[in-house]
Amino acid sequence: MSKYLVTTTEVYRIDSEAEVEAFIAEAKKANYELKKYTSEYKEVKSKKQIVDSYFKVTLTKGFNDEKEPASQVDVKYEVSF
């Protein structure tokens, strides 16, 4: 049995609109198909005061055609604190 990665959806928190634009531009140049992307401005409130704000960015990446997959994809996640 073979397994082929078809698509992934990743959600990121990014601090500024300029960083969002650069991030999306970089994603468009990568070695996968950027099928869809969205960015949404979010505010964190405490006692009706805005205490933080950020952008929620969602990327949907395409790697293989579901009917005719052509490549194996190895996914690796690295976490750093």
HUHUDA-V409616 format. One line per field, one symbol per residue. phi: phi as a letter, one per 30 degrees, with the letter a starting at -180 (. if undefined). psi: psi as a letter, one per 30 degrees, with the letter a starting at -180 (. if undefined). burial: I if it has 9 or more other C-alpha atoms within 8 Angstrom, else O. A space follows every 50 residues. Layout:
phi: ???
psi: ???
burial: ???
This chain:
phi: .cbbdcbbbbcbcbdbddddddddddddcddbdddabbbbdbbccbhicd cabacccccccccbdddbdcbcbccbcccbc
psi: kkkkkellkkklkkeleeeeeeeeeeefflhlkjekklkkkkkkkkhgkj flllkjkkkjkkelkeeikflkkkkkkkkk.
burial: OOOIIIIOOOOOOIIOOOIIOOOIOOOOOOOOIIOOIOIOOOIOIOOOOI OOIIIIIIIIIIIIIOOOIOOOOOOOOOOOO
